[in-house]
Amino acid sequence: MKRLTSLTCYYYLIFTLLILVGVNTVNAAPAQPKQKNIILATTTSTQDTGLLDVLIPIFEKKTGYFVKTIAVGSGQAMTMGAKGEADVLLVHSQAAEKKFMTDGNGVNRRLVMHNDFIIVGPPSDPATIRQSKKAAEGFKKISMTKALFVSRGDNSGTNAKENEVWKAAGIQPEGQKWYQQTGLGMGQTLGVTAEKKGYTLADRGTYLAMKKNLGLDILLEGDGVLLNIYHVIEVNHAKWPKVNAAGAKAFADFMISKQTQATIKTFGIEKFGSPLFFPDAEKKIEDLGK
C-alpha cells in the first residue's frame, strides 16, 4: 500500500511538472531577435498623419524589434536604402521605386496602401481652380494667374507627382516668382502654404490630420493621376551585408498582415470622419481607386 502511494505521488509530481512546463511554453515571450534594431526610412506623410505612432508600438511589442524611424521624402529614403543606410523603406514614388529595384537595391517590393493627392489652397481660390476637373488644368490656371504655389521641392514622392502634373500642363514653374520651394516635409509645407495663403499639392492623409489649423480648402481632387500608392521595400542584404534582413522582412510582413491592414482601414475614421489610407495588400495596382 505504501508503494502504491509513493508511485501515485511520483506520477502526480511528474504530471504537475508537465502541466507547468506546458503553461510556461504557451505564455513564453516570443524569441528575441539577434539584431534588435531596424532602421525604417519613410515618407513624412506616414509620420505626420500619426499612422506610424499607432503601428510601430504594436510591431515592437509583437516581435521584440526596436524601430528607428527616419521620416524624409521618398527620394531621400531611397537614397538611404541605395547606400545601405536603412533596412526597410515605406515609400510612395512609383517611378523611383522601380528604378531602385532595377538597380538591385531592394527586394520584395510589396503593395501596402493608398490614398490620393489633392490640390489645396485659400477658400477664396483666386486662380479659380475649383471649377477644374483635371490637375493639369488647375496647375495651368495657377500659372496664368501667377497665384502663389508652394512646392516641397525635396525630391519626395509628392514632389515627383507635382513635377509630373506640371509636365502634363506644359509648364516649367521653377524660377517664376509665384513658385516657391520649401525643401521641407508635407506637414511643414502645408504650414507655409497656409501662412502665405497659397496653393500646394498634398497627400490627403496629412492634410486631414492638419486641416483644423490650416484654413486651406480642398480645391481639386478626384483626377486619376493623383492616386498615391505606398509600397514597403526590404533593402537588399546581398548588396549591403550589414542590413538587418530578418528585421526588414519582419516589418514588411507586419505591414501586409491582416491585423495591420485592418488597423490601416479604420485609422483616422474616429477623429477625422474618414480613413486616411486604404489597405491594399494582395491587390493589384490597376484595381486601386475603383
C-alpha positions in Angstrom: 0.0 0.0 0.0 2.8 2.4 0.8 4.5 1.5 -2.5 1.3 2.3 -4.4 1.0 5.6 -2.5 4.6 6.5 -3.4 4.1 5.7 -7.1 0.9 7.7 -7.1 2.8 10.7 -5.6 5.6 10.3 -8.1 3.3 10.2 -11.1 1.3 13.1 -9.7 4.5 15.1 -9.4 5.6 14.3 -13.0 2.1 15.2 -14.3 2.2 18.5 -12.4 5.6 19.4 -13.8 4.5 18.6 -17.4 1.5 20.9 -16.9 3.7 23.7 -15.6 6.1 23.3 -18.5 3.3 23.4 -20.9 1.8 26.6 -19.4 5.2 28.3 -19.4 5.7 27.3 -23.0 2.3 28.8 -24.0 2.9 32.0 -22.1 6.6 32.4 -23.1 7.5 35.7 -24.7 8.5 35.5 -28.4 12.1 34.6 -29.1 14.2 37.8 -29.1 15.9 38.7 -32.4 19.6 38.6 -32.6 19.8 42.1 -34.1 17.1 44.1 -32.5 17.4 47.5 -34.2 15.7 48.2 -37.5 16.1 51.5 -39.4 12.9 52.4 -41.3 13.3 55.2 -43.9 9.9 56.5 -44.9 8.0 59.4 -46.3 6.9 62.2 -44.0 3.2 61.5 -44.6 3.3 58.3 -42.7 4.8 60.1 -39.7 2.8 63.4 -40.0 -0.6 61.5 -40.1 0.3 59.6 -36.9 -0.1 56.2 -38.6 3.4 55.0 -37.5 2.7 56.2 -33.9 0.0 53.5 -33.9 1.6 50.7 -35.9 5.2 50.7 -34.6 4.5 50.1 -30.9 2.3 47.1 -32.0 5.1 45.7 -34.1 7.8 46.3 -31.4 5.7 44.5 -28.8 4.8 41.7 -31.1 8.4 41.0 -32.4 10.9 42.3 -29.9 12.5 44.6 -32.6 13.1 48.3 -32.0 12.4 50.6 -34.9 14.3 53.8 -35.6 12.1 55.9 -37.9 13.7 58.4 -40.3 10.9 60.4 -41.9 12.1 62.1 -45.1 10.9 62.4 -48.7 10.6 59.2 -50.6 13.6 60.2 -52.7 15.8 60.7 -49.7 14.5 57.4 -48.2 15.6 55.5 -51.3 18.9 57.3 -51.4 19.5 56.0 -47.9 18.5 52.5 -49.0 20.8 52.7 -52.0 23.7 53.3 -49.6 22.7 50.6 -47.2 21.9 53.2 -44.5 18.4 51.8 -43.9 17.0 48.3 -43.5 13.5 48.8 -44.9 11.6 51.5 -46.8 7.9 52.6 -46.7 7.6 55.0 -49.7 5.3 56.4 -52.4 7.1 57.3 -55.6 6.5 54.6 -58.1 9.0 55.6 -60.9 11.8 56.0 -58.4 10.8 52.7 -56.6 11.0 50.8 -59.9 14.5 52.2 -60.6 15.5 51.3 -57.0 14.5 47.7 -57.7 16.1 47.6 -61.2 19.4 48.8 -59.7 19.4 45.9 -57.3 19.0 48.0 -54.2 15.8 46.3 -52.9 13.9 43.0 -52.7 10.3 42.1 -52.2 8.6 45.4 -53.1 5.1 44.9 -51.8 1.9 47.0 -52.0 0.7 48.3 -48.6 -2.0 51.0 -49.0 -3.0 54.1 -50.9 -4.8 57.4 -50.6 -4.7 60.3 -53.0 -3.1 63.7 -53.7 -5.2 66.8 -53.6 -4.6 70.5 -54.5 -5.4 72.7 -51.6 -5.5 76.5 -51.3 -7.3 79.5 -49.8 -11.1 79.3 -49.7 -11.2 82.5 -51.9 -9.5 80.4 -54.7 -8.0 83.4 -56.7 -6.9 81.1 -59.5 -10.5 79.6 -59.7 -9.2 76.0 -59.9 -12.2 74.7 -58.0 -14.0 74.5 -61.4 -11.4 72.3 -62.9 -11.6 68.5 -63.2 -8.0 67.7 -64.2 -4.9 68.5 -62.1 -3.0 69.8 -65.1 -5.8 72.2 -65.9 -5.7 73.5 -62.3 -1.9 74.0 -62.5 -2.3 75.9 -65.8 -4.8 78.3 -64.1 -2.4 78.9 -61.2 0.4 79.7 -63.7 -1.8 82.0 -65.8 -2.9 84.0 -62.7 0.5 83.9 -61.1 -1.1 82.8 -57.8 1.4 81.6 -55.2 2.2 77.9 -55.4 4.3 76.3 -52.6 6.3 73.2 -53.6 8.0 70.8 -51.2 11.0 70.8 -53.7 12.5 68.0 -51.7 12.6 65.1 -54.2 9.8 63.4 -52.3 7.1 61.3 -53.8 4.7 64.3 -53.5 7.3 66.5 -55.3 7.7 63.8 -58.0 3.9 63.8 -58.5 3.8 67.6 -58.6 6.5 67.7 -61.3 4.6 65.1 -63.3 1.5 67.3 -63.3 3.5 70.4 -64.2 4.9 68.5 -67.2 1.5 67.4 -68.2 0.4 71.0 -68.1 3.3 72.0 -70.3 4.7 74.4 -67.7 8.1 74.9 -66.2 7.5 76.7 -62.9 11.0 76.8 -61.4 12.4 80.3 -61.4 9.0 82.0 -61.5 8.3 84.5 -58.7 4.9 82.9 -58.0 6.6 79.5 -57.4 8.3 78.9 -54.1 10.1 75.7 -52.8 10.3 74.9 -49.1 12.7 71.9 -49.1 10.5 70.7 -46.2 8.2 67.8 -45.4 4.5 67.7 -46.1 3.3 69.0 -42.7 5.7 71.9 -42.7 5.0 72.8 -46.3 1.2 72.9 -45.6 2.0 75.2 -42.7 3.9 77.6 -45.0 1.2 77.4 -47.6 -1.4 78.3 -45.0 0.6 81.2 -43.7 1.2 82.6 -47.2 -2.3 81.8 -48.5 -1.0 79.9 -51.5 -1.7 76.6 -53.2 0.1 73.3 -52.8 -0.2 69.6 -53.7 -0.6 67.4 -50.6 -1.4 63.9 -49.7 -5.0 63.7 -48.4 -3.9 61.9 -45.1 -1.5 64.7 -44.0 -4.0 67.4 -45.0 -6.8 65.8 -43.0 -4.6 65.3 -40.0 -3.7 69.1 -40.0 -6.8 70.6 -41.6 -8.2 72.1 -38.3 -5.3 74.6 -38.0 -4.7 75.3 -41.7 -7.5 77.4 -43.1 -7.0 75.7 -46.5 -9.7 74.0 -48.6 -9.5 71.1 -51.0 -10.0 72.8 -54.3 -9.2 70.0 -56.8 -9.5 66.2 -56.3 -10.5 63.0 -58.0 -8.3 63.1 -61.0 -6.9 59.6 -61.6 -3.4 60.8 -61.9 -3.5 61.9 -58.3 -3.6 58.3 -56.9 -1.0 58.0 -54.1 0.4 54.4 -53.7 2.6 53.2 -50.9 5.0 50.2 -51.0 7.2 48.5 -48.5 10.7 47.5 -49.7 13.3 45.5 -48.0 16.9 46.8 -48.7 19.0 44.2 -50.5 21.1 42.3 -47.9 23.2 40.7 -50.7 24.4 44.1 -51.7 24.6 45.5 -48.2 25.6 42.7 -45.7 25.1 44.9 -42.7 21.4 45.4 -43.4 19.1 43.8 -40.9 17.5 41.5 -43.4 15.5 39.5 -40.8 14.2 42.7 -39.2 13.3 44.2 -42.6 11.3 41.2 -43.6 9.6 41.0 -40.2 8.5 44.7 -40.6 7.4 44.2 -44.3 5.4 41.1 -43.3 3.8 43.0 -40.5 2.7 45.8 -42.8 0.8 43.5 -45.1 -0.6 41.3 -42.3 -4.3 41.1 -41.8 -4.1 42.7 -38.4 -2.2 45.7 -39.7 -4.3 46.1 -42.8 -7.4 46.1 -40.6 -5.8 48.9 -38.4 -5.0 50.9 -41.6 -8.6 50.5 -42.8 -10.0 52.3 -39.7 -7.2 54.7 -39.0 -8.5 58.3 -38.9 -12.2 57.5 -39.0 -12.9 58.3 -35.4 -11.0 61.6 -35.4 -11.5 62.8 -39.0 -14.7 61.1 -40.1 -12.9 59.2 -42.9 -9.9 56.9 -43.2 -6.5 58.5 -44.1 -5.4 55.4 -46.0 -6.9 52.4 -47.7 -5.3 49.0 -47.2 -4.2 47.2 -50.4 -2.2 44.1 -49.5 -2.6 41.4 -52.2 -4.4 43.8 -54.5 -3.2 44.8 -58.0 -2.3 48.5 -58.7 -4.6 48.7 -61.7 -7.6 47.9 -59.4 -6.9 50.7 -56.9 -9.2 53.7 -56.8 -12.1 51.9 -58.4 
